[in-house]
């Protein structure tokens, strides 16, 4: 495959008075003979190039980064150093930043590191961070600085683990949403979220690490966004899946901070986004939280008894998204909850009326067994809020199917990405109606398609052509403009849906009790 960066060893005849060709021209000619034309040499390369050529007797290695229209020299070294060629792939998430160091010669990952995005200090959600930057121009600088510091910590971790000075890598490919792109480049991010929703850029291209205050000698390449809400992380995921090249319909659903959905084939491809992520991850409940030690992550009802497991096998302190999905699915299958999501008090002693809450709740951990010394429960109102969120997720799928003129039967494969999809029980997610009731073999859960895509592009620069095709082809659907969106969403608020014919496998399980 053709790499995004290349290391080229060249041997040249030293200049003499009868052959006084410039060093730049001499190198360019040698590169052309090696198959690399239109090579640009920035001034910092020119400044050190001549002395290196002299010391190395005109036997040098050039490191080049591909930029579609040309190549850019990012490093010049004495002798043949082609055996040491590394690059970085990054999933630039709003919560976590994940970085991989690749051996470009072998095409393999040498190490991976993860850090919480430093932006979290200024808000757990993107909108809060945007508001923070709007409050004071200096805040944009603060947000960008903590982002860069996160990258520096990742550099340190990978360097320590591998012995490779990753700050000297020629290129780093970043896949992140449109707002994250704006934050790192110190661009006005309110353009993403506020009318007329026209970002400063969705395709910033190639940028030197030093231009953003990063201690990184190479170039950054941002995978372009398709729209303000369909970011480079989704574009990145798509180039690893390739369903857009097939006749059969494929679906890609990434549930993270937001929910982004893409559906189509080689004839049409539609996309849409909604704010489904945080609620599906557990934040609808008083005791809901992200996955951490002590959170209930699985639930099962056996012989009328509710059982659970916690992350870290310690006392429970709350429940995360995967636990909530299990809880709701198990209650539905065992008759603790009806199709409307209403708790059934006669079905179990675990369902009680909470005087302070003034509503029924299901208790999944008594006070004496919880890690916080109080009863842990999921209330009727929690269920209502969760069903509204899961309904939004399913309705996104429903609407894209309608716009594309297809049904569940036409979906050949469904790719689910993000931590939510990777750690949740697929059967239970279908049981409560988040995803369509397709044959289970049509589903694939992939932990991090954003990172996979950045790595794919590093190893195969020809994927840039796919990216350009996607940017031209994907049509973004505005769900708010669909006339019957609310009607469809109301039908999806039931468990799993008002139309049980759309959930035949689940309907059969419910019949069996």
Secondary structure as the mmCIF struct_conf table of DSSP 4:
data_model
#
loop_
_struct_conf.conf_type_id
_struct_conf.id
_struct_conf.beg_label_comp_id
_struct_conf.beg_label_asym_id
_struct_conf.beg_label_seq_id
_struct_conf.end_label_comp_id
_struct_conf.end_label_asym_id
_struct_conf.end_label_seq_id
BEND BEND1 UNK A 4 UNK A 4
STRN STRN1 UNK A 5 UNK A 11
HELX_LH_PP_P HELX_LH_PP_P1 UNK A 13 UNK A 15
STRN STRN2 UNK A 16 UNK A 16
TURN_TY1_P TURN_TY1_P1 UNK A 17 UNK A 18
STRN STRN3 UNK A 19 UNK A 19
HELX_RH_AL_P HELX_RH_AL_P1 UNK A 23 UNK A 33
TURN_TY1_P TURN_TY1_P2 UNK A 34 UNK A 35
BEND BEND2 UNK A 38 UNK A 38
STRN STRN4 UNK A 39 UNK A 41
HELX_RH_AL_P HELX_RH_AL_P2 UNK A 43 UNK A 55
TURN_TY1_P TURN_TY1_P3 UNK A 56 UNK A 58
STRN STRN5 UNK A 59 UNK A 66
BEND BEND3 UNK A 68 UNK A 69
STRN STRN6 UNK A 71 UNK A 78
BEND BEND4 UNK A 79 UNK A 79
TURN_TY1_P TURN_TY1_P4 UNK A 82 UNK A 83
STRN STRN7 UNK A 86 UNK A 92
BEND BEND5 UNK A 94 UNK A 95
STRN STRN8 UNK A 96 UNK A 103
TURN_TY1_P TURN_TY1_P5 UNK A 104 UNK A 107
STRN STRN9 UNK A 108 UNK A 116
HELX_RH_3T_P HELX_RH_3T_P1 UNK A 118 UNK A 122
BEND BEND6 UNK A 124 UNK A 125
HELX_RH_AL_P HELX_RH_AL_P3 UNK A 126 UNK A 135
HELX_RH_AL_P HELX_RH_AL_P4 UNK A 137 UNK A 162
BEND BEND7 UNK A 163 UNK A 163
HELX_RH_3T_P HELX_RH_3T_P2 UNK A 166 UNK A 168
BEND BEND8 UNK A 170 UNK A 170
STRN STRN10 UNK A 171 UNK A 176
HELX_RH_AL_P HELX_RH_AL_P5 UNK A 178 UNK A 185
TURN_TY1_P TURN_TY1_P6 UNK A 186 UNK A 186
TURN_TY1_P TURN_TY1_P7 UNK A 189 UNK A 189
HELX_RH_AL_P HELX_RH_AL_P6 UNK A 190 UNK A 193
BEND BEND9 UNK A 194 UNK A 194
TURN_TY1_P TURN_TY1_P8 UNK A 195 UNK A 196
BEND BEND10 UNK A 200 UNK A 200
BEND BEND11 UNK A 202 UNK A 202
STRN STRN11 UNK A 206 UNK A 208
HELX_RH_3T_P HELX_RH_3T_P3 UNK A 209 UNK A 212
TURN_TY1_P TURN_TY1_P9 UNK A 213 UNK A 213
BEND BEND12 UNK A 215 UNK A 215
BEND BEND13 UNK A 217 UNK A 218
STRN STRN12 UNK A 219 UNK A 222
HELX_LH_PP_P HELX_LH_PP_P2 UNK A 223 UNK A 225
BEND BEND14 UNK A 226 UNK A 230
HELX_RH_AL_P HELX_RH_AL_P7 UNK A 232 UNK A 241
HELX_RH_3T_P HELX_RH_3T_P4 UNK A 243 UNK A 245
BEND BEND15 UNK A 246 UNK A 248
STRN STRN13 UNK A 249 UNK A 255
BEND BEND16 UNK A 256 UNK A 258
STRN STRN14 UNK A 259 UNK A 264
BEND BEND17 UNK A 266 UNK A 267
STRN STRN15 UNK A 269 UNK A 274
BEND BEND18 UNK A 275 UNK A 275
HELX_RH_AL_P HELX_RH_AL_P8 UNK A 277 UNK A 278
HELX_RH_PI_P HELX_RH_PI_P1 UNK A 279 UNK A 283
TURN_TY1_P TURN_TY1_P10 UNK A 284 UNK A 284
BEND BEND19 UNK A 285 UNK A 285
TURN_TY1_P TURN_TY1_P11 UNK A 286 UNK A 287
STRN STRN16 UNK A 288 UNK A 288
BEND BEND20 UNK A 291 UNK A 291
TURN_TY1_P TURN_TY1_P12 UNK A 293 UNK A 294
STRN STRN17 UNK A 295 UNK A 302
TURN_TY1_P TURN_TY1_P13 UNK A 303 UNK A 304
STRN STRN18 UNK A 305 UNK A 310
HELX_RH_3T_P HELX_RH_3T_P5 UNK A 311 UNK A 313
STRN STRN19 UNK A 316 UNK A 316
STRN STRN20 UNK A 318 UNK A 319
HELX_RH_AL_P HELX_RH_AL_P9 UNK A 321 UNK A 333
TURN_TY1_P TURN_TY1_P14 UNK A 334 UNK A 335
BEND BEND21 UNK A 336 UNK A 336
STRN STRN21 UNK A 337 UNK A 337
TURN_TY1_P TURN_TY1_P15 UNK A 339 UNK A 340
STRN STRN22 UNK A 343 UNK A 343
HELX_RH_3T_P HELX_RH_3T_P6 UNK A 345 UNK A 347
TURN_TY1_P TURN_TY1_P16 UNK A 349 UNK A 350
STRN STRN23 UNK A 351 UNK A 354
TURN_TY1_P TURN_TY1_P17 UNK A 355 UNK A 358
STRN STRN24 UNK A 359 UNK A 365
HELX_RH_3T_P HELX_RH_3T_P7 UNK A 367 UNK A 369
STRN STRN25 UNK A 370 UNK A 370
TURN_TY1_P TURN_TY1_P18 UNK A 371 UNK A 372
BEND BEND22 UNK A 373 UNK A 374
STRN STRN26 UNK A 376 UNK A 379
HELX_RH_AL_P HELX_RH_AL_P10 UNK A 380 UNK A 404
TURN_TY1_P TURN_TY1_P19 UNK A 405 UNK A 405
HELX_RH_3T_P HELX_RH_3T_P8 UNK A 408 UNK A 410
STRN STRN27 UNK A 411 UNK A 417
BEND BEND23 UNK A 418 UNK A 418
HELX_RH_AL_P HELX_RH_AL_P11 UNK A 419 UNK A 423
BEND BEND24 UNK A 424 UNK A 424
HELX_RH_AL_P HELX_RH_AL_P12 UNK A 426 UNK A 431
TURN_TY1_P TURN_TY1_P20 UNK A 432 UNK A 433
BEND BEND25 UNK A 434 UNK A 435
HELX_RH_3T_P HELX_RH_3T_P9 UNK A 440 UNK A 442
STRN STRN28 UNK A 443 UNK A 446
BEND BEND26 UNK A 447 UNK A 447
HELX_RH_AL_P HELX_RH_AL_P13 UNK A 449 UNK A 459
TURN_TY1_P TURN_TY1_P21 UNK A 461 UNK A 462
HELX_RH_AL_P HELX_RH_AL_P14 UNK A 463 UNK A 473
STRN STRN29 UNK A 475 UNK A 476
HELX_RH_3T_P HELX_RH_3T_P10 UNK A 479 UNK A 481
BEND BEND27 UNK A 482 UNK A 482
TURN_TY1_P TURN_TY1_P22 UNK A 483 UNK A 484
HELX_RH_AL_P HELX_RH_AL_P15 UNK A 485 UNK A 491
TURN_TY1_P TURN_TY1_P23 UNK A 492 UNK A 493
BEND BEND28 UNK A 494 UNK A 496
BEND BEND29 UNK A 498 UNK A 498
HELX_RH_3T_P HELX_RH_3T_P11 UNK A 500 UNK A 502
HELX_RH_AL_P HELX_RH_AL_P16 UNK A 504 UNK A 512
#
